[in-house]
Amino acid sequence: MTTWAVERFGAVAVLTFSRAPENLMDFRSMIELGDLLEDIALQSKQVRVVMLAGGLDDKFIDHAELSDLARAGAGQASREELASWSRVLALLEDIPQPTVAAIDGLASGGGNEIALACTLRVASSRARFQQPEITGGFIPGGGGSVRLPRLVGPGHSAEVILTGRPFSADEALAMRWVNTVLPAEDFLQAALRWVEDIAKNAGPALYAAKESIVTGSRLPFPEAVATERRLFAGLTSGLAVSEHSSGPADA
């Protein structure tokens, strides 16, 4: 049974996760999400932005399914299951399209780590964010202790991870954990309007910009600048061809 619904709103694909009763993320759902993202990556001419949303009231995505983690710890999970989290988080970062987490309600543990792997995060006024692993005697295992410090800085992320407490949408905005906070009423429609300013831009420029930002954050400065120049040259070479084609010799 599928746990992901896919809808298109113009150039935006919305992937909505619904797994009652708590929206816990299991291996099977992560494998399904990975397949969807790989398919959407091939649709870059039609889909320019990908949005993730939660389909249960007051839930984005809660933490990982603990029974799955127990199976993994006991050596009972398949290779595909074990690779599913790393695969999805890498796809969210690396597919051509900007990815947006639309968070209405709780994003906890693995749910927050999925949001952190997205290019942008949009929160409703009732959103809450949490990395609660420390209260159970362990630490984040899906990149939370790596991506969060790079996003909000080591001080804020230490408070998040070492206390395990939930943080409100306003607290997250003050930390720059999220890009904006929108009203909870009709949140998805508001989030779609927010991403319109992104989706209306030309696909090749969007994808080059995302690649430069993501790749540049992983590289030393000189290599990051070289990557930006390469991507810039790829876009402007098309302009040069266009200008030449419209010159007097082609009139």
N, C-alpha and C positions, 0 to 999 in steps of 0.2 A: 504493500500500500504506500502510495506516495505521501510525503509530508511537505512537499514544496509545490506551490501554485505559481504559475508564470503568467503575467499579464503585460501587455504592451500599451504604453501611453505615449504615442508619437515615437520619438527616438529613445525613450526610456523604457527599459525592461525592469519590471518589479518582480522580485522573487520573494514570496511570502511563506514563512515557516510556521506550520501548525502541527503541534504534537501534544495533544492533551495528556495529562492535565496541567503540566508545568512548563511545557516547551523546553524540556531537557534535550540536549543535542546528542544523539546516538551515532554510532559508526555508520549505520545504514543511511541515515539522513545526510551525513557528511559525504559519503560516496555519491549520493544522488546530487548534492549541491555541486560537487566537483565535476560531474558529468554535464550539468547544466551550464556551468561557467565555461567549460571547454567548448561547448556548442555555441554559446553566445559570442565567444571570442572570434568565431568564424563568421559572425554576422555583423562585422564592424561597419558595413555600408548601410545597414538598417538600424542598428542599435548603437547609440553613442554614449549612453550612460547606463549603468546597472545599479539598481537599488535593492537592498535587502531590508525586509520588514518582518515583524512578528504578527502572526495571525490570531493570537489569543489575547484577550483583554488584559491590559497592564503588563504584558510580557513582550520583550523583544526576543532574546534567546537567553535562557538560563544556563546554568553550568552544564558540563558534560554529563552524560548518563553514567552514574557511578558503577552500575553493574557492568558496563562495558570496560571501564577502567579496571575493575576487579578481574575480568576475564583476561584483559591484556597483561595484568600483573601476574596472573597464573599461567601465562603462556598459551592461552586458549583462543586468542584472537588471530584472525588470518592476516597474512602480509598486507592485503588490500586494506583491511580495517586499520591496521597499525599505521599505515601511510596516509590514511584519509585526512587527518587534521593538517599535517604538513602540506599535503597537496592542495587543499582548499585555501589555506592561508597564503600560500605562494601564488595561487591563481588570482586571488583578490588583489594582490599587489601587482601582478605581472601581466594580466590580460590587457589588451590595448585600451579598453574602455575605462574611464574613471569609475570607481565603485563607491557607493554611498550607503552607509548604514543609517537607516531611518529608525530611530530608537524611541519607542513609545512604551514606557514602563521599564521593567527590570532588564538590565544587561549585566549578568553576573558571571564571574569565572570565565568559562569558555565562551560564553556569549559576548562578554566584553572583549575577549581576545579576537573574536571574529570581527567585531567593530573596529578594533585597533588596526587590523590588517587592511581595512578599506581605505580608500584615498581620502574620504571625507566622512564626517559624522554629524548628523542632524538629530537633535533631541526634541522631544516634546517637554512641556513644562512639568510633567509628572514622571519623567525618566529618572531612573536611579542606576548608578554604576558601582560595581564592586568587584574586587579580587579577594574572595573570602578564604582562599586556600590555607592561609596561615592559621586560621581558627580550627582547622581540621588536622593540623600537624604536618602540612606539606607546603609547597610553593606552586605558583603558576607553572603550567607545563605546556602552554600553547603560545608562548612568546610574550606573555603579559609583563614579565619582569625585564624584557628586552625592548619591546616596542613602546611601552608606556614611558620609560625614562627618556627615550628619544623624542617623544611627542611633548611631554609636559616638564621634563627636567628631572634630575635625580631626587631632589628634595620632595617634590609633590608625589612622585611615584613611590618613594619610600614610605610616605604616610599612608598611601592607598594600600600598598602590599603588606606593610608591617602591622597595620591595624585590622585589616580585613573588613572595615566598616563600609556601609553604603554611602555614596556621595550623591547629592542632589544634582539636578540639571544645572542649577545656577552655580553650584560649586564647580561642576565640570567645565562650565563655560569660562569661569574665572581662571581656571588652570589652562585653558585652551585645549582641554580634552575633547571638546566638541566645537564645531564651527559656529553653530547658532542654536538658539532655543526658540521653538515655535509653539503656538497654543496647542493644548491637547485636543481641543474640539476640532474635528475634521483635520486631524494631523497629517494623514497621508496626502490629502489634497494640497495642504500647505507645503509639505515637503516636495511634492511634485512641482509646485510653482517655484520653489526655491532653486531646484535643479534646472529649471528652464533656461536660466542664464548660462548654464554650462552646455546643455544639450543643443542649443541653437547654433553653437559654433561648428566650424568645419571639422569633420572627423580626423583627417590627417594631422591637423594642428593640435587637436585635443590629445591624440594618442602620443604625438611627439612630446608634448608638454608633460604628460603623465610619465612617460619613460624617462625624461630628463630629471624630473623631480625624484622619482623612486630610485633610479640608478645613481643619481648624484648623491643621494643620502647615504649610499653604501660605499662610495669611493673617496679617496683622497681628493682634495680640492682641484689640483691640476687635471686629474683624470676626469673629474666631473665636468669641468669646463670644456674639456676636449669632447666629451659626449654631447654636451649642449651644442657646441659648434657643428658637430657632425649632423645632428638632427636639424639644426637651423639651415645648414647648407642643403640638406635634402629637400626642405620645403621651398627655399628660395630658388633652387635650380629650376623648379617648375615655373616660378614667376618669370625667370629669364627666358625660358622657352616660349612662354605665352606672349611676352613683350616682343620677342623677335618675330613670332608668327603674325603679329598684328602690325608689323612695320610696313613701310611704303612698298618694299619689294613683294609683299604678299597682298597688297591691296587689290 
